[in-house]
């Protein structure tokens, strides 16, 4: 691959939190017209490094250059003015505004000094979404959208800023294959137009497929950086894990028969649905056997989320649901949890975790009855169970 001039150069970047250094002198370059993959396990420092670039951590040490010129990134607004846009892993949308208003946020078209030109704003948003091939309802409040549609809105908002540097932090985590492919096409088109794209993902196959260069971070340091074509999937995995003695087998070399265990279809099903579904949605029939992993696939809006929420008592349902051969009718998610049926929701921020409380409390939250007596929590038992779970 021919060498390209760096659009972004980060030199010796360090960042600490409460005296604990999490970035240890990181060097990172992204060229104009390049899709640069940034990978590593959770806590490797990827998002922290990109938040430095986005101006969220102005107290960093080291140097950042844009187009060869040193800059001091002191705020997200300044980063945006310099042409740096970020699609964050956690959404930065205003939930009670509709999609069109979120896409224009901070750059609203106005009529005079006081009035927002809503019709023009909506037509601009419609044109943007059509150009990106994103099917999102413009007039719906963001809070009422599915998580996947919120993700697409976040992506469209960043792309609307005509940035010269675009950071995508786990952009496909909540998208179906069709939406992923549309996003890949957009990223490649932007790179072909000269945009420098940083692509962060845990999906290593797509990183090797879409990226020109891949940089691996581990424990706050860069441990490898070279052309994507020079990595195999196994080599990239091993760089991330860092265990030189780990025998990581390329999944493509394992036959399907070797990966899938035999299922005893004569055993009582662990879960059985008969004409079952969320109220207002089409019913489904399926059988899940003990020891089996059953995948639900479909486009955004196909009903995957509503079905699993109905199964786990989080939505009103219709039809027959059997758990280990016994017919059940859960009136709440708590009742489903008590029966051993637990939902890990796609929207972890609003429906999965209590973000202002400690990790341990969140882990124990759905099982508090196991650790309480006469309304009082047995902290010692709870802490022991949490430590064991971790």
Secondary structure as UniProt FT lines:
FT   STRAND          6..17
FT   TURN            18..19
FT   STRAND          20..31
FT   TURN            32..33
FT   STRAND          35..39
FT   TURN            42..43
FT   HELIX           46..53
FT   TURN            54..55
FT   TURN            58..59
FT   STRAND          61..66
FT   TURN            67..68
FT   STRAND          69..71
FT   HELIX           76..81
FT   TURN            82..83
FT   STRAND          84..87
FT   TURN            95..96
FT   HELIX           99..103
FT   TURN            104..106
FT   STRAND          110..111
FT   TURN            112..114
FT   STRAND          115..116
FT   HELIX           118..132
FT   TURN            138..139
FT   HELIX           142..144
FT   HELIX           147..159
FT   TURN            160..161
FT   STRAND          165..169
FT   TURN            171..174
FT   HELIX           177..192
FT   TURN            193..194
FT   STRAND          196..200
FT   HELIX           204..210
FT   STRAND          213..218
FT   TURN            219..220
FT   STRAND          221..227
FT   HELIX           228..230
FT   HELIX           233..241
FT   TURN            244..245
FT   HELIX           251..253
FT   HELIX           256..259
FT   TURN            265..266
FT   STRAND          271..278
FT   TURN            279..280
FT   STRAND          284..288
FT   TURN            290..291
FT   TURN            300..301
FT   HELIX           304..311
FT   TURN            312..313
FT   STRAND          317..323
FT   TURN            324..325
FT   STRAND          326..328
FT   HELIX           333..338
FT   TURN            339..340
FT   HELIX           348..352
FT   TURN            355..356
FT   HELIX           359..364
FT   HELIX           365..371
FT   STRAND          372..373
FT   TURN            374..375
FT   STRAND          376..377
FT   HELIX           379..389
//
